[in-house]
């Protein structure tokens, strides 16, 4: 038998022989039924004591890799034959009804010179030094009981800081116990879908709207019905009568832009109360608003406890922080916390405490003030750039990190987006957010685009669209 | 009208008046239909220009809080009446079939003097200084594209490091693309359930077993069938014929302890292949093994691509890191990555890269070597302590951070656990992990118990059980 044994390794000769034999069995060099050499002869070949070999054999027998047959010898067990390396495609397939494949996201592609993609904040504005100091301060041996399992609702300090922040900045009245910390809006939506959606339930989404909301609701069995959007936001009158849940973006309709009007807000709340509907209010980028004061949130206007309010730090700080939250009616809180426990246990306490300090110490407000100024400037440049293109008509909005513009005449949207990208200008097709509505145009983000790149980028776009800029 | 306006704030008098009026409307001091004072008289009262008040009114009219009736005056709009603070219990309730409420976990209770609770590693062993340095090094402005959205599968560096680590330490053959990073075993299980379980599917779990596995599978509509466990692990012959998925802990049956025998492993794989069953192999604490070499994993023995392998850093490092992984057959990989994208987007890249360095640079191996020595000593003390109690019979096992012991005679398990806790000794009731099996005894963890506390803690337990120790 050709057995390669490395007897120099740390003097553990039994272990070395054991591992060599196991490797031979695994690789197939020793096959099922093969007889092993007698311990005496292998010991002589290897220059070790016979007992050393015998002990290695005994372990492999005890573990079932070898069979010792009394008076006959030692054999490789039938059961021990090696599995081939799993290069095969596998025999497990998703269940019937699972249709979602992962979508390539912004971090998986190159960065274009003129990056007007949607939903990307400017990482250069983020106070990394402050954040690193806060995180490092919480990453210490005695802090936050790191060997134990923490509350799925989130650290009390962060829930308290968020409750205060939301009351002050958004008029959302919540006790800390009403807040559930999440990894972002997507997880919040998933938790809501888990506890509210029964297979076949009618769920209304905005059209155009946020594709991952549609997908996660559908993945829980919802019958997702797209509802049109106009200049006052979601068309409440178009909600299907058997709706169980409405997903809406009232501050800054995603991706078109208009806020949901106050009349519509009231109509939606009345509809929800009359038909026993849940409203999921996604307030994803309202921190960047460019009017004195936004409309009241649905949560603040809600008299009956039918609104789940979602917020995220992915736009206001960074997606990489993986931090968001929801505010839920009392009657739903335990179920949502339980859903988080089943989904992924809990979030890292040291990060939550660092974030609590960031919020409570005024760092968040300071960052938002600074970022708002930068984004306001870019926004003006974007609006001016679009205004110079006769083919584009901007959709009015008052908040956020992007604006949408529709085409005034017949324009081949896909061709424009592709031609722009070929010139280094990444804009998004409005129709890519639509389900049934026939809406074409462009969505232009200004979170990722450096201020100096905005005007030249939009001039390139203007040339493609036959605008006046050269 | 009693309007409190702070006209000192940053000189923005329009904003100050606007905010004061809005606060009055919100608080109910100005009710729907109330007439506002003429701009001239309010301006005089406040000592500001009339135009300042008029501009504030106009904003509130534009936003729908006020109605301007030509020739009549300005009134609080009907729609603008304030919502009461949401102290009401809410009107949303979990869907039919949602039965799970959050379970109190180890970090939400006090720490008992003799802490033999299960699944808690010793945080004092974790190299916090190294970890903090690694995390801080990745938390810098230019690194990892933190403004963009990253791959839901996990950072390529971590997937590569895990693939190498698993090949070396567990004989799991996987390419980096076969690895999906998760927040731990719980999330991995959730992803598997999402893509494999249809409502009504029969899913087999071990009894006694891991309660959160049962709960998350049931929450996705599985008909969960408990299957008994004996000294060879899961009783494969007892699997129901219509099983679609089996959840098992072959290295160290949770919580009883025995490894799944090689014969049973083969029988399980054959059963899975014959009946087209998915096997979920949870290898949750096999890093701490106290024999030379463990049995091959199901994943390594699988010839047909029917095994999804789950691992976690919650036992080998810390639960607070929120890090785990799964290795999936190719045929299921896209669906699982998609499920992660819908569940919570992706994990924080800077942490994943820090963990990749920790694994690839040998820090993980170094930590495991050291921790294994500490836990081996505690384990010997636990086994010796249990051996001194005639009423307890230890269940043989070879790995992990806890041992189970059954009662030799009739013992009131709940009374023993409660009496022990009253003496500062936290042990767990074996029956708390069982569904249908009538099994009583104690589960004794030694991850959290300081080495010096083990013997005195078990002596207290022995006294309660009428043992000889004093």
Interface residues (C-beta under 8 A of the other chain):
Chain A: X14 X15 X18 X19 X22 X26 X59 X63 X64 X65 X77 X79 X80 X83 X84 X85 X86 X88 X89 X90 X91 X92 X93 X94 X95 X96 X97 X98 X100 X101 X102 X103 X105 X106 X107 X108 X111 X119 X120 X121 X122 X123 X124 X126 X128 X131 X132 X135 X136 X139 X140 X141 X144 X145 X146 X147 X148 X149 X150 X151 X152 X153 X171 X173 X174 X178 X182 X183 X184 X186 X187 X190 X194 X195 X196 X197 X198 X199 X201 X212 X215 X216 X219 X221 X261 X262 X263 X265 X266 X273 X276 X278 X292 X293 X295 X296 X299 X300 X301 X302 X303 X304 X305 X306 X308 X318 X319 X320 X321 X322 X328 X329 X330 X331 X332 X334 X335 X337 X338 X339 X340 X341 X342 X343 X344 X345 X346 X347 X348 X349 X350 X447 X448
Chain B: X14 X15 X18 X19 X22 X26 X59 X63 X64 X65 X77 X79 X80 X83 X84 X85 X86 X88 X89 X90 X91 X92 X93 X94 X95 X96 X97 X98 X100 X101 X102 X103 X105 X106 X107 X108 X111 X119 X120 X121 X122 X123 X124 X126 X128 X131 X132 X135 X136 X139 X140 X141 X144 X145 X146 X147 X148 X149 X150 X151 X152 X153 X171 X173 X174 X178 X182 X183 X184 X186 X187 X190 X194 X195 X196 X197 X198 X199 X201 X212 X215 X216 X219 X221 X261 X262 X263 X265 X266 X273 X276 X278 X291 X292 X293 X295 X296 X299 X300 X301 X302 X303 X304 X305 X306 X308 X318 X319 X320 X321 X322 X328 X329 X330 X331 X332 X334 X335 X337 X338 X339 X340 X341 X342 X343 X344 X345 X346 X347 X348 X349 X350 X447 X448
